[in-house]
Amino acid sequence: MADLSVKICGVDFKNPIIPASGVFGYGREYEELFPLENLGGIATKGTTLNRRTGNLAPRIAETPSGMLNSVGLQNPGIDHFINKEFPYLLEKDTVILANIAGSTVEECVQVAEKLEPTDVHMIELNISCPNVKKGGAAFGTSCDMASEVVRQVKKVTTKPLVVKLSPNVTSITDIAKAVEDAGADAVSLINTLLGMRIDINTGRPVLRNNVGGMSGPAVFPIAVRMVWQVANAVNIPVIGMGGVSSGRDAIELMMAGASAVQVGAAIFTDPYAPVRIINEMNEFLDDKNISSVRDIIGTVKPW
């Protein structure tokens, strides 16, 4: 069997596969299907300073080769996460990336401050959520605002800071370089693309929020392109995501330059997707006589 272990920002992952934030909750339901220890890591449900009820329904819609969501960061708040959810996760032999968000820079800072005394392995700062009415996407679409929120959060935490980038920008490399300069230890991308569907019988948008984030296999080529561009523009690790549904997809993102891969929408159609993808990666590497997954990172050969 190939060596699937990777190291990101000094943190050891037994394999590069991480269920993405927002699709895996806190892992409790999935542990009925497979041990969470099988995973390289878990990116937790996006957590804000205070409890959020999220957007009004309908907030999920199917699209060809994907889905739209406008859940709106529904979550129980950082105190609940620290007191109720994190102790359970900490018992699992896997890396925990606490995904955090806020409507203001100050909120993001306060959430990071609360996590600092805990044993969370890494923080993933979401500056790119397209389905909330303020914050999120606003931070991630401006170099100045992205730099500011990263700079302020870095002041209050010693945890490795992964910054989750938005694809809804003119130049994702400019944003990536801006957050790197501001102190980000790694970047993750891509978050969902902004999309919309209309019910032609009612004339109303399918989603109550009108627009939402598109994910699923349809966005995968965009993710590969952006991961490749960013990996060649920054000197910090890249965690890739966006439409990954197979081991071959994960291998492709790593060849583009990702050091690890998050799996999102695929889990909704196949709850076993993360462990299946791990097994498929191992089979591919064995077939190619590649001894370590680290040997494929950034190996694409552009024409």
N, C-alpha and C positions, 0 to 999 in steps of 0.2 A: 504494500500500500504506500502511496505517495505521502510525503510530509505536507499536511495542509496548514500547518501553523504559520501565523504571520505576527509581526510586531508593529504596532502603530503608536507613535508618541510614547514609546517605552512600555506600553501595555501589551501583554502576550495574549493572543487569541489562539485557541486550539484549531480553529479553522476560520475561513474568511466570511462565513455566512451569518448575517444578522437580520432577523425580522425587523422591518422598518417601523418607525413610530406611527401609531394610529391604526395599525392592522392587527396588532398582537396583544393589545391591552397591556396587562402586566403578566401575561403568560399562564395564568391559573387554569383557564379553560383548555389550553393546548397541552398542558402537562397530563391531561387525561389520555392524550394520544401518543405522546413520546416524551422522554426525559428532556427537560430544558438543558441539561448538561451536554446534550448532543450539539448544541448550537455554539457558534463562535462567540456570539454576544446577543444582547437584546436591547433594542432602542425602545424605551418606554413610551407610553402614551404621552403626547405633548402636555406639559404641566405648566400652569400659570400660577400667579401669586394667590389668587382667590378662586373659588369654585366657579365653573362656568357651565351653563346649561346648553350651550351651543346654539346653532341656528334652528329655526322652525322647520318641520317636515313639510313636504318631501325634501330630503337632503342627500339622497343617493339615486343615481340614474345610470342605466346601462347604456353603453355606446358601442359601435362596432369595434371589436378588438380592445375593449377597455371599459372604463366607467368614469362617471363624474361624481364627485362628492363635495358637499358643502356642510360638513358636520359642524365646523366652527369651533374646533378645539374644546369640545365638551370634556371636562375633567373635574375631579374632586378638589383640586387645589394642592399646593405644595406641602402644606402641613399634613394633610391626609396621606399624601404619597410617602412622606418621610416616616410617618408613624404607623401606617397600616400596610402599605404595599411594599416598600423597600425592604423591610426585615425579611419578608417572604422571599424576595428575589435574591437577597444576599446569601441565602442558604444554598443557592444553586451555583454549581461550578461553571460559571460563564461570566463574561464581561458585561457589566451593566452601563449602558449609555443613557443618562437621564436627559431626555429631550425637554427643553424648556422654551417658553415663549412669553411675550408680554406686549401690551398695547403701547407701552412707552419704554424708553431706555431705563428709566428708574425701576419699573416693574421687573424687567429682565435682570437688573442688578440685584434686586431684593431676592428673587428666586435663587440666583446663583449663590448669594450670601448664605441662604438657608441650607444649601447643599454642601457648603464648604466643610462643616464639621463631620459630615457623614463619610461613609466608606464607598460612595459611588465612584466607579472607576474613571468615568469620563462624562463630560457634559456636552450635549449636542444642542447648540443654540439655533433655534429655528427663526431665521430672519426672512422666511420665504413663503409663508402660508398664504395662498391666494383666496381663501374662502372666509376671511374675517374682514370686517368693515374698516378696521383701522389697525395699525401695527402690522407685523408680519411682512406682507408683501411690500409695504412702504419702506421698511428698513432694507429689504433685499434688492430693491431696484435702483438704489442710489449709492454710489461709491462713498459719498460723504456720510450718509446715514448709517450704512453698513459699517464703516470704519468706526464711527462714534459708539455704536452699541457694543461692538467687539472690544474696543479700547476700555470702555467703562466696566464691562463684565470681567475682563482680564484683571482689573485692579482688585477684585474681591475674591478671586478664586485661584487656587494652585492646581486645580484639576486640569488635565488636558482638555482644551476647548476645541470642539469640532463645530464648524459653522456650516449650517445647511443652506445651500444656495438656491435661488430661484432661477428657473429657465426663462422666465417672462421678462427678459432684458435684451437690450441691443447687443451687449458684449459681456458674456459671462466671465471672460478672462479678466476684464477690468475689475469686476466685483471681486473675483477671487484674489487678485493681486492686492486689492485694497484691504481686504480682511487679513491677508497674510501680513501686510505691513503694519496693521493695527494690533497684531499679536496672536492671531488664530494659530493653533497648533496643527490643525488639519481642516479640510473642507469635505462636506458630503454633498452629492448632487447626482441626479436632479430631483427637485421637488416637483409636484404636479404642474402641468401646463394649464393655463386659464382657458376654460371652455364653456360652452353653452349649448343647450338643446331647447327646442320649442315644441310644445304640443300643438299641432296644427288644427286640432279640433276645438281647443279652447282659446288658442291664440296667446296663451301664457307660457312663460318659461317652465320647463319641467321641474327645475329646482326652485324652491321658495326664495332662495337667496339670489335668484336669477342666473348667477354664474357660479362655477365651482372648479375644482381641480381635476384635471383629466389624468388618469393613470392607466396602466395595463400595457399589453404587448405593442399597441400602436405607437407608444412613445419611445420604444427601445432604441431605434436608430438615432433619435435626437439625443438620448442619454449617452450613447457611445460617442457621438461626435463631441458633445460638451465635455465629457470626462477626458477624452483625448486632448482637447484644446487646453483644458485647465491643467492637466498633468504636465503639459509641456510649457506652462506659463508660470508655475509656482514651484517652490522648493519644499513644500510641506506635503504630507500624505493626502491622498484623495480616496474617499470612500464612495463607490459608485452605486447608483440605483436608478430605477426607472424602467419598468416593463420587463424585469427579469423573471423568466418562468421556467428556465431549465439550467442544467449544469453548463451547457454550451454557452448560454447567454452570460453566465457568470464568468466563464473563462474569457469570453470576448471583452467584457468590461475590464478585466484585469490586464489583458493584452493592451487595451487602450490606455492603461496607466493606473487603474484602481488597485489599492492595496487590500481592500475588502469590499464586500458587496452586500447591500441591503435588499431584501425581498419584500415586496409590498402586496399589490393587488392579487398576485398569483395565489396568495394564501386564502383568499376568499373562495376561489374555485377548487383549491386543493389544500386542505389544512396541513397536509404532510409535505408541502412544497419545500420548506427549508431543508428538512433532512433528506428528501429525495435529491435536491440539488447538490447537497454535500456528497452524496453517494455517486451522482453522475459526474461530478468534477473528479472524484478519485478514479473512476473508471476511465475517463478521458486521459488523465495524466499517466495512468498505468499503460494504457494502449499506446501512448506516445513515448513511453520509457522516460518520462520526466519525473525526477525523484522528489522535487519540491515545487509547490505551487508558487513559491516566491520567484522561481526561475522564469515565470511567464509574465511577470508584471512589467508593463511598458515595452513589450517586445514587438508590437506591431511595426511593420516595415512599410511606411508610406511610399507610394510610387514617386 
